[in-house]
């Protein structure tokens, strides 16, 4: 969906911004280059000789037209032959020069297509998009119903995403300007970027040390911090790094359908412009002429396809908690909308009030909707538990060594060492320091004797084994998501199209056409 038409200020409004964001190395700053598109130059055309004997332009594989007179002297025939040869050379040269100005149509691919395609509303695909952008510590989950009691059982929720049949609501409560502490961008017309933009709306407003938005997003946020929502929207729409990741889920037909819709909208705009100019210049038309024009086939064909497309349009919007307030961030709105306020110190949860509003919105619409929660990654609490257990067992072992250096001889071989999978090596020193042994547990360990410490050691080893297994299961779920995304990105359309062309060329389709026509 495209947003309401919003005016833009600054250079980025007149000249769509372009960001060059190749994958950064550690510590490397991503260079953002903004430049206006070059102005078109006048085309030059070369015309061949126009002397009446040849056309000056030739058809490939066909010589210039030449007709010999019925009667010619030998000298005249030689002269005519020489002139014809010269004209043929000039014609070939002219054609070569003309070919220099024939630029082949570009091949449209996922990598160079300038739009944003519609993608399936699958939380696995959304999670993959966020990871490939470079965002860590989050996950996307689908919700089959919206109930505060159920939301309490989920990992911390950073935002709720609603997919619904596009319609306006609460637009009267929009802010006059975008608040400084809210990052918000408009969605550009003709760009089906609302799925990715909604997730970015959520995560660029999150203040959580466990959420790492990545170097690309950090620099993008810093670069656009002082821009207006339309300017941010222009910048986002031209950001090829994110666009390629989003469009990697597109199929050729998706891009064609989107271009067809844009072409239909452009045709409608041209018709309205032409009709307005004609109405202003011409005398008042009769009712008969207006009716005849309105009912003509050529005026309704493209309009019907555009209206049908828009009637089935769905849209993503985000509800995000920021500093005790819940905001609706809809790229089609001009500004953010404050929905409610909450006080965590009083035990209020941010999603209590907004859940009622979303459920009421769904009840007044239809059943064609989806709800997603952008939550903390399930790996985060497992990581913290593993680090705390590892720190605790090290403290226990150190105390055991002080009591008896040969304490391991009292244990079975399987219980002597805690598990040490390779992924634990990726835990940073900051993360280990943040999950130190609690003071009360540390004091209890320091007062225990040898048998109690040995029992605690065995319990910790068993607990760490369970945590490692659970952590590896969650990592396997991530691997399954990546595999599903890779399968979804494969486009069978071109192969099917090629196969059908082959069947058409060898006559199979024509011979068996009646077998595919219902009687």
C-alpha positions in Angstrom: 0.0 0.0 0.0 1.1 3.6 -0.6 0.7 6.3 2.0 -1.5 9.4 1.8 0.3 12.0 -0.3 2.5 13.9 2.0 4.7 16.9 1.1 8.4 16.7 1.7 10.9 19.3 2.6 14.6 19.4 2.0 16.8 18.0 -0.8 15.8 14.4 -0.2 12.2 15.2 -1.1 13.0 16.4 -4.6 15.7 13.9 -5.3 15.1 10.4 -3.9 18.0 9.4 -1.7 20.2 6.5 -2.5 22.2 4.6 0.1 25.3 2.5 -0.7 25.4 0.1 2.2 27.6 -2.8 1.5 28.3 -5.2 4.3 30.6 -3.5 6.8 33.7 -5.0 8.4 34.3 -4.8 12.1 34.7 -1.2 13.1 34.2 0.0 9.5 31.8 2.9 9.0 29.2 2.5 6.3 29.4 5.3 3.8 26.0 6.7 2.9 26.0 8.6 -0.4 23.0 10.7 -1.5 22.9 12.1 -4.9 20.3 13.4 -7.3 19.6 11.3 -10.4 21.3 12.7 -13.5 19.2 14.9 -15.8 18.3 13.2 -19.1 20.2 14.5 -22.2 18.7 15.0 -25.6 18.9 11.9 -27.8 20.8 12.1 -31.0 19.5 10.3 -34.1 21.4 9.5 -37.3 19.6 9.4 -40.6 21.0 7.7 -43.7 21.2 9.3 -47.1 18.0 10.5 -48.7 18.8 10.6 -52.4 15.9 8.6 -53.7 17.9 5.5 -54.6 18.1 3.9 -51.1 16.0 4.4 -48.0 19.0 5.2 -45.8 17.9 2.5 -43.4 18.1 -1.2 -43.9 16.4 -4.2 -42.6 18.7 -6.8 -41.1 19.7 -9.3 -43.7 18.2 -7.3 -46.6 20.3 -5.3 -49.0 19.2 -1.7 -50.0 16.7 -1.5 -52.9 18.4 -1.2 -56.3 16.7 -1.2 -59.7 18.7 -1.3 -63.0 17.4 0.7 -66.0 16.2 -1.4 -69.0 18.9 -0.1 -71.3 22.3 1.1 -70.1 25.6 1.8 -71.6 28.5 -0.1 -70.3 29.9 3.1 -68.7 26.5 3.9 -67.2 26.2 0.4 -65.9 29.6 0.6 -64.2 28.9 4.0 -62.8 25.5 2.8 -61.5 27.1 -0.3 -60.0 29.7 1.8 -58.3 27.1 4.2 -56.9 25.0 1.3 -55.7 28.0 -0.2 -53.9 28.8 3.2 -52.3 25.2 3.6 -51.2 25.1 0.1 -49.8 28.2 0.9 -47.8 26.8 4.1 -46.6 23.6 2.4 -45.6 25.4 -0.3 -43.6 27.4 2.4 -41.9 24.3 4.3 -41.2 22.7 1.2 -39.6 25.8 0.6 -37.5 25.6 4.2 -36.2 21.9 3.8 -35.5 22.6 0.6 -33.6 24.9 2.6 -31.3 21.8 4.3 -30.0 19.7 1.2 -29.5 19.9 0.3 -25.8 18.5 -3.1 -25.0 15.7 -3.2 -22.4 17.1 -4.0 -18.9 16.4 -7.4 -17.5 14.4 -6.9 -14.3 15.5 -9.2 -11.5 15.1 -9.2 -7.7 18.4 -7.5 -7.4 17.7 -4.4 -9.5 13.9 -4.0 -9.3 13.2 -0.7 -7.7 9.9 -1.6 -6.0 9.0 -3.5 -2.8 7.0 -6.7 -3.4 4.2 -8.2 -1.3 5.5 -11.1 0.8 3.7 -13.8 2.6 2.7 -13.1 6.2 4.8 -15.9 7.7 6.6 -15.1 11.0 9.5 -17.4 9.9 10.2 -15.2 6.9 10.0 -12.0 9.0 12.5 -13.4 11.5 14.9 -14.3 8.6 14.6 -10.8 7.2 15.5 -9.2 10.5 18.5 -11.6 11.0 19.8 -10.9 7.5 19.5 -7.1 8.1 21.8 -7.7 11.1 19.3 -7.4 14.0 19.9 -9.8 16.9 18.0 -10.8 20.0 14.4 -10.7 18.6 11.9 -13.2 17.2 8.6 -12.9 15.4 5.7 -15.0 16.6 2.1 -15.3 15.2 -0.7 -14.9 17.7 -4.0 -16.7 17.0 -5.8 -14.5 19.6 -5.0 -11.4 21.5 -5.5 -11.9 25.3 -3.4 -10.1 27.9 -3.2 -13.2 30.1 -1.8 -15.2 27.1 0.7 -12.4 26.3 2.0 -12.6 29.8 3.3 -16.1 29.1 5.4 -15.0 26.1 8.9 -13.6 26.2 9.1 -9.8 26.6 7.1 -8.2 23.8 8.7 -5.2 22.0 5.7 -4.5 19.7 2.5 -5.9 18.2 1.9 -6.0 14.4 -1.6 -6.1 12.9 -2.2 -7.3 9.4 -5.7 -6.3 8.2 -7.7 -5.1 5.3 -6.5 -1.6 4.9 -8.8 1.1 6.3 -8.3 4.3 8.4 -9.0 4.5 12.1 -8.2 7.0 14.8 -6.7 9.3 12.2 -8.1 12.3 14.0 -5.7 11.6 16.9 -2.5 11.9 14.9 0.2 14.2 16.2 0.8 17.5 14.4 4.5 16.7 14.1 6.5 13.6 14.9 7.8 13.6 18.5 11.6 13.7 18.9 11.7 10.5 20.8 9.7 8.5 18.1 11.3 7.2 15.0 8.6 7.2 12.3 8.7 7.1 8.5 6.1 7.4 5.8 5.5 4.6 3.3 6.1 5.8 -0.2 3.4 5.4 -2.9 3.6 2.2 -4.9 5.9 0.5 -2.4 4.6 -2.7 -0.7 7.2 -2.2 2.0 4.8 -2.1 5.0 5.8 -5.6 6.4 9.5 -4.7 6.7 8.9 -1.0 7.5 6.5 -2.0 10.4 9.2 -4.2 12.0 11.7 -1.4 11.6 9.3 1.0 13.1 9.1 -1.3 16.1 12.8 -2.1 16.6 14.2 1.5 16.0 12.0 2.5 19.0 13.2 -0.3 21.3 15.5 0.6 24.2 16.7 -2.9 25.4 20.3 -3.9 25.9 19.5 -7.4 24.7 18.3 -6.1 21.3 21.1 -5.3 18.9 19.8 -3.6 15.8 23.1 -4.1 14.0 25.6 -1.7 12.3 23.5 -1.1 9.2 20.4 -0.1 11.2 22.4 2.0 13.7 23.9 4.1 11.0 20.6 4.4 9.2 18.8 5.6 12.3 21.6 8.1 13.1 21.5 9.4 9.5 17.8 9.9 9.4 17.3 11.1 13.0 16.8 14.8 12.1 14.7 14.1 9.0 10.9 14.4 8.6 8.7 11.3 8.2 8.4 11.8 4.4 12.2 12.3 4.1 12.8 9.1 6.1 10.4 7.3 3.9 12.2 8.5 0.7 15.5 7.3 2.3 14.1 4.0 3.3 12.5 3.4 -0.2 15.9 3.9 -1.9 17.9 1.8 0.6 19.0 -1.1 -1.7 20.5 -3.1 1.2 17.1 -3.7 2.9 15.2 -3.7 -0.4 17.2 -6.7 -1.8 16.6 -8.7 1.4 12.9 -7.9 1.3 12.5 -8.7 -2.4 14.5 -11.9 -2.1 11.1 -13.5 -1.3 9.5 -12.1 -4.5 8.6 -14.1 -7.6 8.7 -12.7 -11.1 4.9 -12.7 -11.2 4.8 -10.6 -8.0 6.9 -7.9 -9.6 4.8 -8.0 -12.8 1.6 -7.7 -10.8 2.9 -4.7 -8.8 4.1 -3.0 -12.0 0.8 -3.6 -13.6 -1.0 -2.0 -10.7 1.3 1.1 -10.8 0.7 1.4 -14.6 -3.0 1.2 -14.0 -2.8 4.0 -11.4 -0.8 6.1 -13.7 -3.3 5.6 -16.5 -6.1 6.6 -14.2 -4.3 9.8 -13.2 -3.7 10.6 -16.9 -7.4 10.1 -17.7 -8.5 12.3 -14.8 -6.0 15.0 -15.9 -7.1 14.8 -19.5 -10.8 14.8 -18.6 -10.3 17.8 -16.3 -8.5 19.7 -19.1 -11.1 18.8 -21.6 -13.9 19.8 -19.3 -12.3 23.1 -18.6 -11.8 23.9 -22.3 -14.9 22.5 -23.9 -18.5 23.7 -23.5 -20.8 22.0 -21.1 -21.4 18.4 -22.3 -24.8 16.8 -22.5 -25.8 14.0 -20.2 -25.8 11.6 -23.1 -22.2 12.1 -24.0 -21.1 11.7 -20.4 -23.0 8.5 -20.0 -21.7 7.1 -23.2 -18.1 7.7 -22.2 -18.5 6.3 -18.7 -19.9 3.1 -20.0 -17.4 2.5 -22.8 -15.2 -0.6 -22.4 -11.9 1.1 -22.8 -12.5 3.4 -19.9 -13.5 0.6 -17.5 -11.1 -2.1 -18.2 -8.0 -0.8 -16.5 -10.0 0.9 -13.7 -11.7 -2.4 -12.8 -8.3 -4.2 -12.4 -6.9 -1.4 -10.2 -10.1 -1.3 -8.1 -10.1 -5.1 -7.7 -6.4 -4.9 -6.6 -7.1 -2.2 -4.1 -10.2 -4.0 -2.7 -8.0 -6.9 -1.7 -5.2 -4.8 -0.3 -3.9 -5.7 3.2 -1.7 -3.5 5.3 0.7 -3.9 8.3 0.8 -1.5 11.2 2.7 -1.5 14.5 1.8 -0.8 18.1 4.9 0.0 20.1 5.5 1.0 23.7 7.9 4.0 24.2 8.5 5.6 27.6 5.2 4.7 29.2 3.1 5.4 26.0 1.7 3.2 23.3 2.0 4.5 19.7 0.4 3.4 16.5 3.0 3.6 13.8 1.3 3.3 10.4 3.4 4.3 7.4 0.2 5.4 5.6 -0.5 8.0 8.3 1.2 11.4 8.1 2.3 11.2 11.8 2.3 8.8 14.7 -0.8 8.4 16.8 -0.8 8.2 20.7 -3.1 5.3 21.6 -2.7 4.9 25.4 -0.5 5.4 28.4 0.6 2.9 31.1 2.6 2.8 34.4 4.8 -0.2 34.9 5.5 0.7 38.5 1.8 0.3 39.2 1.8 -3.2 37.6 0.3 -2.0 34.3 1.3 -3.8 31.1 1.5 -1.8 27.9 -0.5 -4.3 25.9 -3.5 -4.3 28.2 -5.3 -1.3 26.8 -4.2 -1.7 23.2 -5.3 -5.3 23.1 -8.9 -4.1 23.7 -8.6 -1.5 20.9 -7.2 -4.1 18.4 -9.9 -6.6 19.2 -12.6 -4.0 18.7 -11.0 -3.0 15.4 -11.0 -6.7 14.3 -14.7 -7.1 15.4 -15.9 -4.3 13.3 -14.0 -5.5 10.2 -13.7 -9.1 8.9 -12.0 -12.3 9.7 -9.2 -11.7 7.2 -6.5 -10.5 9.6 -3.3 -11.6 11.3 -1.5 -10.6 14.6 2.2 -10.9 15.2 4.3 -10.2 18.2 7.9 -9.0 18.0 9.4 -10.6 21.1 12.7 -11.2 22.8 14.5 -14.1 21.2 14.0 -17.4 23.2 17.8 -17.8 23.1 18.3 -14.8 25.3 16.9 -16.2 28.6 18.5 -19.6 27.9 21.9 -17.8 27.4 21.5 -15.9 30.7 20.6 -19.1 32.6 23.6 -21.0 31.0 26.0 -18.2 31.9 24.7 -18.0 35.5 24.9 -21.8 35.9 28.4 -21.8 34.5 29.5 -19.0 36.8 27.9 -20.8 39.8 29.6 -24.1 39.1 33.0 -22.5 38.8 32.5 -20.9 42.2 31.4 -24.3 43.6 34.4 -26.1 42.1 36.8 -23.4 43.5 35.4 -23.9 47.0 35.6 -27.8 46.6 39.3 -27.4 45.6 40.0 -25.4 48.7 38.5 -28.2 50.9 39.9 -31.2 49.0 42.0 -31.0 45.9 41.0 -34.6 44.9 37.2 -33.9 45.2 36.5 -35.3 41.7 37.4 -38.8 42.8 34.2 -38.8 44.9 32.0 -38.4 41.7 31.1 -40.5 38.7 33.1 -39.7 35.6 30.0 -38.3 33.8 29.4 -35.8 36.6 32.8 -34.5 37.0 32.8 -31.9 34.2 30.0 -29.6 33.1 29.1 -29.5 29.4 31.0 -27.0 27.4 29.5 -26.7 23.9 31.2 -24.5 21.3 28.4 -21.9 21.3 29.2 -20.9 24.9 32.5 -19.5 23.6 30.5 -16.7 21.8 29.2 -15.3 25.1 30.9 -12.0 25.8 32.6 -10.9 29.0 29.9 -8.3 29.4 27.2 -10.9 29.2 29.0 -13.1 31.8 29.4 -10.1 34.1 25.7 -9.3 33.8 24.8 -12.8 34.9 27.1 -13.2 37.9 26.3 -15.6 40.8 23.6 -14.0 43.1 24.9 -12.9 46.4 22.6 -15.1 48.4 23.6 -18.2 46.5 27.3 -17.3 46.8 27.0 -16.9 50.6 25.2 -20.3 50.8 28.0 -22.0 48.8 30.7 -20.5 51.0 29.0 -22.1 54.1 28.5 -25.6 52.7 30.6 -28.7 53.6 32.1 -31.2 51.1 29.0 -33.5 50.7 26.7 -30.5 50.2 29.0 -29.0 47.6 29.4 -32.3 45.7 25.6 -32.6 45.6 25.2 -29.0 44.3 27.9 -29.6 41.7 26.0 -32.7 40.3 22.7 -30.8 40.3 24.4 -27.9 38.4 25.9 -30.3 35.8 22.5 -31.9 35.2 20.8 -28.5 34.9 23.4 -27.3 32.4 22.9 -30.4 30.3 19.2 -29.6 30.1 19.8 -26.0 29.2 22.3 -26.9 26.5 19.8 -29.3 24.9 17.1 -26.7 25.0 19.4 -24.0 23.6 20.4 -26.3 20.7 16.8 -27.1 20.0 16.0 -23.4 19.6 19.1 -23.0 17.3 17.7 -25.9 15.2 14.4 -24.0 14.9 16.4 -21.0 13.5 18.1 -23.4 11.0 14.7 -24.7 10.0 13.4 -21.1 9.5 16.4 -20.3 7.3 15.9 -23.5 5.2 12.2 -22.7 4.7 13.1 -19.1 3.7 15.6 -20.5 1.2 13.0 -22.8 -0.3 10.5 -19.9 -0.6 13.0 -17.8 -2.4 13.2 -20.3 -5.3 11.1 -19.0 -8.2 9.7 -21.8 -10.4 7.9 -19.4 -12.7 10.7 -18.9 -15.3 11.2 -22.7 -15.6 7.5 -23.2 -16.1 7.3 -20.4 -18.7 10.3 -21.9 -20.6 8.7 -25.4 -20.5 5.4 -24.0 -21.8 7.2 -22.2 -24.6 8.9 -25.5 -25.6 5.5 -27.3 -25.7 4.0 -24.5 -27.8 6.9 -24.6 -30.3 6.7 -28.4 -30.9 3.0 -28.2 -31.4 1.9 -30.2 -28.3 -0.2 -27.4 -26.8 -2.1 -26.9 -30.0 -2.7 -30.6 -30.5 -4.0 -31.1 -26.9 -5.7 -27.8 -26.3 -9.2 -29.3 -26.3 -8.2 -31.6 -23.5 -7.7 -28.6 -21.2 -10.9 -26.8 -22.1 -13.9 -27.6 -20.0 -16.9 -28.6 -22.0 
